Amino acid sequence: MRSPDAGWDTVRRFIGPILGLALLVWLCIPAAVRGPLEFIFPDAPEVTYDRASLVGLIGEHLVLVAVSTAAATALGLFIGIGVTREAGRPFLPLAQDASSLAQTFPPVAILALAVPILGFGFTPTVAALFVYSILPVVKNTIAGLEAVPADILEASTGMGMRPVERLMRTELPLAARVILAGVRTSVVLNVGTATIGATIGAGGLGRIIIAGLVRDNPAWILTGALAAAVLALLADRLFAGLDETFYSAGEVI
Amino acid sequence: MIELRNVTKLYGTTVALNGISIRVAEGELCVLIGPSGCGKSTTLRLVNRLVEPTSGEIFLDGKPVRSFVPETLRRGIGYVIQSIGLLPHMTVEQNIGIVPKLLGWDMERREKRASELLELVGLDPPAYREKYPSQLSGGEAQRIGVARALAADPPVLLMDEPFGAVDPLNREAIQDEFASIQRKLRKTVVFVTHDLDEAVRLADHVVVMKDGVVVQEGAPEHILEQPSNDFVQDFVGSDRVLKRLSRFSVEDHTEQGEPVPLPAGSAGRSYITPLSENPVRPVWKVDPSGLLLGLSVPGDDQLFHPPEPFWVHPSSNLREALALMLYLHVSHLPVVDEHRKFIGEVTAAQIYAITRRGVGHGA
């Protein structure tokens, strides 16, 4: 339903992402950021990072996040669905505990453990992010599926849906919103956590932050941290937008 | 035809059903009634195999239900539950189309069927097709629940307190609508309720259950007339005479009256004196075309207009007629059609005779 405020609502909804995007573009143009950064950090030797373009780093960062989250979502959904089926139900507490445990592991520790097995670079970082981000997906998949009202399940079964039909037509559509929220949490987490991948040479925005730490250059740290924060914000807004698109007008669940 | 033969159901050591046998004839509406925990819902759910019996056998048209694949069996049986269980992410049309879709009907056929059914349950198809369940009132959702159960035109319907969540006012309306749908469609229906008025209103056959056994079964008027033991007697209540009256229609008990035509345009006087103080048979006054105008007492041509409505329709039942007699303090009521055309009269003496004799046939 469109109200007279709808136009203003649209402005409000898009103002954050537009500002974020503008900030990101600005950060990507060395000539534009040099002045302000030199003003903030007059002692820094060189305020812009010239060894790689920020656009390239952002691209690497996004690939890290996308691959790890996609894998975590796939496995998380599989586990969440599996342990809420009749045959898998005995494993429900185990799945919940295991995924909570994964969250309590510091990602740096996972990286350190992954290096001897997977070596340096992209793969161990994706593995660490994957392990780290599986929890919100599993947790929300279980929560979403368990929250489907018993009478709706009863009606679905009573109408003659097979278990798979019931899952696809009743349970997943009703749990989708909660599952989406879980994926959203894991994406946002991963955008931040992915920066540590640079310590083992995975690339991404962490590279500029680590370089700043090593070379004692706060301008680089700020640039990398700002870019990562804006990416996290944009990812969050993207999912908020998806949520609003699917669950607005009339479809009050 | 549905038959349960000597069915027992145990949950652990708890006996839910203890060797019950029930037959529901084709086209018959069988009401299972009893207090909570008597096993009526379990009995219903045995038929579509949502519950499997511990021992005994259930037959559908002579075939044991366990010989069917459960999903195939369920697609051929309409199922309505108290909370309805409409899928909140689907429109009304999609909800009605669930079983047809499972059966592989194409979209066009499903949409056509949904429109037919919306009309059948008294909802305007264009206005309701695209609505979501959250936009429906309780009564509307209940109607959609019935429409959905009828979608694939199953010969059998299972209804578990289908109107239990509707407020009393709408419940009667929806019961009447369902009764008229059932008169048209003649499904074999197993209907669970704990509301005796509902049972009396809808049932062809009533099965009274308690603690997992059948206590008494028969036509509703029979159970109201002769409760077989103290439990049933208590259950049907001390007003069972009144409840029983609702099984008799005015139509079947209309006596021929002799209306006296008045010339068109005659004026009358408003009704003042209650007739009960002067319990004589009134003379019904009609206009030349037979429309009821009022009444007069024998020997006096004065025309009286009692407060309206002072008549009953053939479709009313004797309980309603008696209530109106008590309200108006009269012993005779005119029976008129929907245009107020005089048909006959119904008398208190007849009603007393029915309650005393216990003869006659239900609606």
Chai-1 contact restraints between the chains, C-beta under 6 A:
chainA,res_idxA,chainB,res_idxB,connection_type,confidence,min_distance_angstrom,max_distance_angstrom,comment,restraint_id
A,D151,B,S83,contact,1.0,0.0,6.0,A-B,restraint_1
A,D151,B,G85,contact,1.0,0.0,6.0,A-B,restraint_2
A,I152,B,G85,contact,1.0,0.0,6.0,A-B,restraint_3
A,A155,B,G85,contact,1.0,0.0,6.0,A-B,restraint_4
A,G158,B,Y79,contact,1.0,0.0,6.0,A-B,restraint_5
A,M159,B,I98,contact,1.0,0.0,6.0,A-B,restraint_6
A,M159,B,V99,contact,1.0,0.0,6.0,A-B,restraint_7
A,G160,B,E71,contact,1.0,0.0,6.0,A-B,restraint_8
A,G160,B,R74,contact,1.0,0.0,6.0,A-B,restraint_9
A,G160,B,R75,contact,1.0,0.0,6.0,A-B,restraint_10
A,G160,B,L102,contact,1.0,0.0,6.0,A-B,restraint_11
A,R162,B,E71,contact,1.0,0.0,6.0,A-B,restraint_12
A,T170,B,L87,contact,1.0,0.0,6.0,A-B,restraint_13
A,P173,B,H89,contact,1.0,0.0,6.0,A-B,restraint_14
A,G250,B,Y132,contact,1.0,0.0,6.0,A-B,restraint_15
A,V252,B,S134,contact,1.0,0.0,6.0,A-B,restraint_16
A,I253,B,P88,contact,1.0,0.0,6.0,A-B,restraint_17
